[in-house]
Amino acid sequence: MKAPLATTALVSPSPALGRAETPVSFVNAISQAYARRDINPAAMLKQAQIPPSILKNPDGRVTALQFELASAAAMQELDDEALGWFERRLPWGSYGMLVRASMTAPTLGVALQRWCRHHNLLASSISLSMSEKDGVATLRLDEQTDLGALREFCIVSVLRNALGVACWLSDSRIDLARTTLRYAPPAHHSSYRVLFDGPSQFEAEANTLQFDALYLGLPVRRDEAALQRMLERALLLTVRPYRRDRLLVEKTRQLLHQDAATLRSAETLAARLNLSVRSLHRQLREEGSSLQAIKDAVRRELALDLLLRTSRPIKQIAERVGFRNEKSFLRAFKGWTGQTADAVRQTAAPMVPARNG
């Protein structure tokens, strides 16, 4: 039987999986889901190797692995991947369906928009939305009904689930800038440093995850075969520490677009990115790219824009896109496009005056 995707909800990102970091209150929340169905949770606790006595300890903690086992057992036994959060059950396979619908998106941003839209069709107790402003992406969870005793468990689970899926789709660690939560800090608030990266703010105006908007431009790197493998071995996904941050290509492109002329050398660019030259080349290679490929792509984009939309002289364009002389630029441009710069310019509409900068 395939493991449920929704077990991504509350897994510690720490590689120290043997440490008891997850609040026992979340196990109690699962037990409440059993109580609502008038089912004894004893089998679930036994499978997860959680002694029933720990449920009475408000300061108790269980390990990530124990919580994984408890969640998986409960979702199967209750046939509810939401574990009682919502007004109706989410039958087995619901979250896998959401991933499948998002997986064909070209970028992570489009995938998360789909995830939110489709999740809203499944559950009306909450609504999810994605927005972007001033370089910050925000995943927001609004409560449409009173979630009662499962409020914290639901909000944390859904936000962590969405984050886990985003990391999996992009095969990248996503560093959170901030997590905001509407409720007061619980007694186990210290555990939030494990559940979410970055600072957590309680009694906030909204429930959100906030992160660099550049992540939204990352390509979706998964296919159906990868989804099947993940669903069969969900534990490897949910406890996997995503060490790689795939933003480096986007950050490099952004810097070159802003200042290609100044950032000619790898040394200068690496310094701006707070990396050594060796690390810059290695990390770009791990992302399937290279500094030269990124430079060529950015220079080509900038050169075409200036050729087609301004009357700026070729020599100035060469300098603007980071070439030391016009001859080198013309040779490179012919290699990029198969045409001369003059030929490309002649195909343009009436040109506007050259812009400064």
Order of alpha helices (4+ residues) and beta strands (2+ residues): beta-alpha-alpha-beta-alpha-alpha-alpha-beta-beta-alpha-beta-alpha-beta-beta-alpha-alpha-alpha-alpha-alpha-alpha-alpha-alpha-alpha
